[in-house]
């Protein structure tokens, strides 16, 4: 008779925290409604001309191979084009892990006449309000008004929701391997009560929503993106549900995410301002101004 190995005591499964249990219960209550969706599909399909313009512009305006020193010199010189170094030099921090994302990203914010602009920060998990620093990876955004196709997308969102987004993130997924894992958008700079609006252009992908406290095998919501389509996630839903772009499909896809941000930053005074209410949408087309023109006007007091 051989020696019997001692039984290994199984570690007792810890009950979920009270907050998580409350979130799950709230989700189960919502999920009873067959019409419940985390991501709202507005049924929008942008026209062929707008789709072609977005794909052309984003292909030309995202500079994947720029040298970082060259980028900095061009920014200081007031180059009117939006410049971003692309994935080779773009390290961001997500869930306390820093790395180079499998995608190309470009950020743009709306300028005021005083030269301040809206920002959406990557790279910080702090909730303490403080001035923006270089460590936040906030690149000098160029005026959204210089891109008619962004104005057109903002107008579509305004018509459908009444919101007037003032910040834009352009993301390009160049092949089927490019993706973004399940995450929730940082809310430090997003205006409460608004939505995160995501347009898709190019190849179709699976846009998946999952609950932050449940495995995807238990519950998930999938949307097959269509070129020119629009999905929106409410601020409150973003607090409890993660979203991701699955790494499969063929061809390049461009995502245009529009947010209503409540943070404005003045590079001259290094002062940050938190807005109490969203900026109103411009009733008339804004004068197109480059970063250089904005800075010159500010110096001259114009």
CORFEN-V342135 format. One record per pair of residues at least 6 apart in sequence whose C-alpha atoms are under 7 Angstrom apart, sorted by the first residue. I is the first residue (numbers start at 1). GAP is how many residues later the second one is. D is the distance in whole Angstrom. If there is no record, write none. Layout:
I&GAP&D, I&GAP&D
//
This chain:
20&193&6, 24&189&7, 30&6&6, 38&171&7, 38&195&6, 38&199&6, 39&192&6, 39&193&5, 39&194&5, 40&191&5, 40&192&5, 40&193&6, 41&189&6, 41&190&5, 41&191&7, 42&188&6, 42&189&6, 43&186&7, 44&185&5, 44&186&6, 45&183&5, 45&184&5, 46&182&5, 46&183&7, 50&99&7, 51&150&7, 51&177&6, 54&95&6, 55&146&7, 61&21&6, 62&21&7, 62&22&6, 62&44&7, 63&20&6, 63&21&6, 63&22&6, 63&23&6, 64&21&5, 64&22&4, 64&23&7, 65&20&6, 65&21&7, 66&19&5, 67&18&7, 68&17&6, 71&12&7, 71&14&7, 78&213&6, 78&214&5, 80&210&5, 80&211&6, 82&60&6, 84&22&6, 86&18&5, 86&19&7, 87&13&6, 87&14&6, 87&16&6, 87&17&5, 90&10&6, 91&7&6, 91&8&5, 91&9&5, 92&6&6, 92&7&6, 92&8&7, 92&30&7, 92&31&6, 93&6&7, 93&29&7, 93&30&5, 94&29&7, 102&76&5, 102&77&6, 103&68&7, 103&69&6, 103&70&5, 103&75&6, 103&76&7, 104&67&5, 104&68&5, 104&69&7, 105&64&7, 105&65&6, 105&66&4, 105&67&7, 106&63&6, 106&64&5, 106&65&6, 107&34&6, 107&61&6, 107&62&5, 107&63&6, 108&33&4, 108&34&5, 108&35&7, 108&36&6, 108&59&6, 108&60&5, 108&61&6, 109&8&6, 109&9&5, 109&10&6, 109&32&5, 109&33&6, 109&34&6, 109&35&6, 109&57&6, 109&58&4, 109&59&6, 110&7&5, 110&8&6, 110&33&5, 110&34&5, 110&56&5, 110&57&6, 111&6&4, 111&7&7, 111&32&5, 114&184&6, 115&151&7, 115&179&6, 115&180&7, 115&183&6, 116&148&6, 116&149&5, 116&150&4, 116&151&7, 117&147&5, 117&148&6, 117&149&7, 118&48&7, 118&49&6, 118&143&6, 118&145&6, 118&146&4, 118&147&6, 119&48&7, 119&142&7, 119&144&6, 119&145&6, 119&146&7, 120&69&6, 120&141&7, 121&15&6, 121&17&6, 122&14&6, 122&15&6, 123&13&5, 123&14&7, 124&12&6, 127&61&7, 131&139&7, 131&140&6, 131&141&5, 132&140&7, 142&149&6, 144&6&7, 145&6&6, 145&141&6, 145&143&6, 146&142&5, 146&143&7, 154&10&7, 154&11&6, 157&6&7, 158&6&6, 164&96&7, 164&116&7, 164&117&5, 165&93&6, 165&94&5, 165&95&4, 166&93&6, 166&94&5, 166&95&6, 167&91&6, 167&92&5, 167&93&6, 167&94&6, 168&88&7, 168&89&6, 168&90&5, 168&91&6, 169&87&6, 169&88&5, 169&89&7, 170&85&6, 170&86&5, 170&87&6, 171&83&6, 171&84&5, 171&85&6, 172&81&6, 172&82&4, 172&83&6, 173&6&7, 173&79&5, 173&80&5, 173&81&6, 174&77&7, 174&78&4, 174&79&6, 175&75&6, 175&76&5, 175&77&5, 176&71&6, 176&72&5, 176&73&5, 176&74&5, 176&75&7, 177&70&5, 177&71&7, 178&69&6, 179&66&5, 179&67&6, 179&68&5, 180&64&6, 180&65&5, 181&63&5, 181&64&7, 182&60&5, 182&61&5, 182&62&4, 183&59&5, 183&60&6, 183&61&7, 184&54&6, 184&55&7, 184&57&7, 184&58&5, 184&59&7, 185&53&7, 189&72&5, 189&73&6, 189&74&5, 190&69&7, 190&70&6, 190&71&4, 190&72&6, 191&69&6, 191&70&5, 191&71&5, 192&43&6, 193&42&6, 194&40&6, 194&41&6, 194&66&7, 195&37&6, 195&38&5, 195&39&4, 195&40&5, 195&64&7, 196&36&5, 196&37&5, 196&38&6, 196&39&7, 196&61&7, 196&62&6, 196&63&5, 197&33&7, 197&34&6, 197&35&4, 197&36&7, 197&60&5, 197&61&5, 197&62&6, 198&32&6, 198&33&5, 198&34&6, 198&57&7, 198&58&6, 198&59&4, 198&60&6, 199&29&6, 199&30&6, 199&31&5, 199&32&6, 199&56&6, 199&57&5, 199&58&6, 200&25&6, 200&26&7, 200&27&5, 200&28&6, 200&29&6, 200&30&7, 200&54&6, 200&55&5, 200&56&7, 201&26&4, 201&27&5, 201&52&6, 201&53&5, 201&54&6, 202&25&5, 202&50&6, 202&51&5, 202&52&6, 203&24&7, 203&47&7, 203&48&5, 203&49&6, 203&50&5, 204&20&6, 204&21&5, 204&22&6, 204&23&7, 204&45&7, 205&19&6, 205&20&5, 205&40&7, 205&41&7, 205&43&7, 205&44&6, 206&16&6, 206&17&6, 206&18&5, 206&19&6, 206&39&6, 206&40&5, 207&15&6, 207&16&5, 207&17&6, 207&18&7, 207&37&6, 207&38&5, 207&39&7, 208&12&7, 208&13&6, 208&14&5, 208&15&6, 208&35&5, 208&36&5, 208&37&6, 209&11&6, 209&12&5, 209&13&6, 209&32&7, 209&33&6, 209&34&4, 209&35&7, 210&6&6, 210&9&7, 210&10&5, 210&11&7, 210&31&6, 210&32&5, 210&33&6, 211&29&6, 211&30&4, 211&31&6, 212&28&6, 212&29&5, 212&30&6, 260&18&7, 262&12&5, 262&13&5, 262&16&7, 263&9&7, 263&10&6, 263&11&5, 263&12&6, 264&8&6, 264&9&5, 264&10&6, 265&6&6, 265&7&5, 265&8&6, 266&6&6
//
